Amino acid sequence: MALVTPLSENHDKEVQELADFFNETLGFCPNSVLTMQIRPAIAKAFIHLNKAVMDNQESLTAELKRLVGYLTSHVTGCQYCKAHTILAAKRYGASEQRLKNIWNYKNSSLYTEREKAAFDFAIAASTIPNGVDQHIEQNLKKHFTEGEVVELLGVISLFGFLNRWNDSMATTLEQGAIQAGSKYLHENHWAVEKHK
């Protein structure tokens, strides 16, 4: 059961207009944002940050960013964010095969060396203590510009915030996210758990 009850989507007109961004990404406004709007300034700041982080400035794709978000969320154990990121990756073009094999990326031809460098970075940056070492740094610089590294770390950091927010709040999962988690993540021991 959620720690705090989310407010309705139409509670705050400005938050509602900003939150239209999530209709493209997920098909609905997440309960995490509906909870944040209890303090509208937090919801508005979060949505602006989310939009800035997910804006693709160079050659990064929306799919890649959502897969990076998924790996970050998996490392920290957030079931809520794992379901959201896998759903968003699917909506942004990830094939079912890529979604179902994301944890075998190191040995899979489904992912490019560039994507693998981003995934290694996501996992290392999400661990405690931080696991980004010289090898990961060099491989990252081989495939990405400095601006793209900033974008990738923006995604990792954004989901670090969301992982803590949603796990601590026990944010209720939406039906679309539950369906995506059940379909694509069951082999990775995904479950709704406290997000009921």
N, C-alpha and C positions, 0 to 999 in steps of 0.2 A: 504494500500500500504506500502510495506517495507520501513523502514527508510534508509537502505543501500541495494544496489543490490548485491546479492550473485555472486561470481565468478563461472566460470565453474568448473566441477569436475576435469578436467585435467590441471587446472591453475598452480598448484604446484605439481610436481611429488612426493615429499616426503609426502606431506599432502594426496595426492591421495592414496599412498600405505598404509599409516596409517589408512585412512578412510575406507579401505576394511572391517574393524571391523564392521562397521554399516550395511554392506550388510547382515551379518548373523542376526543381531539384528532387523533391520527394512526392509531390502530388497532394501535399497537405502541410499545414503549419504544425511544426513539432510541439509536443507538450512541453518540452524544455523552454521554448520561447514563450509559451502561454504562461508558464510559471514565472519566468523572468519579468514578465510585464507587471507583476505585483509591484515592482519598482521599475516604472517605464523607462527611466534613464538607462538602466542596465540592459533591458531588452533592446532599446534603440542602439546603444553602443555595440552590443553583441551583433546585431544584424548588420550594422555598418562594417564591423570588423570581418564578419563572415563573407560579406559581398566583396570586400577588398582582397581578402586572402584567396577567394575562389575565382577572382578575375584572372584570366589567363593572359599575361602580358607578352609572352614570347611563344615558345613552342610547347609548353606544357598543356596537357589536355584535361578537361573536366573529369574524364574517366580515370586518368592517372592520379589526379589529386584525391579522388574518392577512394581509390585503392590504397594510397598512402595513408589516408585517414582510417581505413579499415585496419591496416596492419598496426598502426599506432594504438587503436582502440583494443585490438586483440592483445597486444603486449600488456596493456594496463588492465585488461579484463572487463571492460565495459560492454555488457551485452546490449544495452540500448544503442550505443554508438556503432557497434558492429553491425547491427541490423540496419541502421540508417545508412551507413556508408556503403554497404553491399547493395541496398536498394538504389541509392543514387548512382553507383557505378553502373548498374544495369540500365538505369534510365539514360545514362550518358554513353551507352554503346558497348559496354563490356559483354562479351559472349558468355553464355552459361558455362562453357568449358573453362574460360579464364577465371570466372568467379569461383567455380568449384575446385580449381587447382591452385589458388593463390598461395597456399602454404607450401606448395612444391615448386615455387617460382625459380629457385636456384638451379634446379635440374630440368627445367621445362623449356621447350622451344616455343611455348605460347607467349613468352615475354622476351623483350629485347634486352641486350646488355645494359642499355640506358635505363630501362625500367628496373632492372635488377639492382642497379646502383642506387636508384631512388628508394627501393624497398629496403635494401641493406641500411641505408641512412635512416629511414623511418624506424626500423626496429632498434637500431643502436641508440638513436636520440630519445626513444621512449623508455629505455631501460633505466633502472636506478641501481647503482650509479650509472651515469651517462656512458654509453659504450662507443661513442664516436671516436675512432682512433685514426691514426695517420693513413692506414690503408683505405678506410672508408672515405676519408677526406680526399685522397688522391684520385680514387675511382670516381667520386662525385664530380670533381673538377674536370675530369677527362670528358664527361658527358654533358655537363650543364654550365651555363654562364653564372656569374655571381648573382644576377637578378633572379634566375631560376632557382638557385639555392635558397635565396631569401623566400621565394614563393613556397618551396617545399617545406622549409622550416616553419613558415607561417601556418601551413596545414597541420604539421605535427604539433605545433604549440596550441593551435586552435582546438584540436581534439584532446590535447592534454587538459585544457580547461573544461571541455564538454564531458570528458570521461569522469572527472571529479564531480562536476555539477550533477550529472545524471545518476551516477552511482550513489552519491550522498543523498540526493533528493528521492531516489528510488522512482524516478520519473516513469509514469505509465507509458508503455509502448502502444503505439497506434497500430491498427489492424494491418495496414499496408506493410509496416516494418516487421510485424510478426510473421506475415506470410513470406517476406523475403528472407528473413533469418531462418525460418523453418525449411525453406526450399534450398537455399544455397549454403547454409552453414551447419546443417545437422551433423555432418561428418567431423566437424571441429568442435563438437560437444556444445553447440549453442543452445541456450534455453532462455525463456523469458525471465526466470528467476524472480527477483524482487520487483521487477518492472510490470506488475500486474495492475 
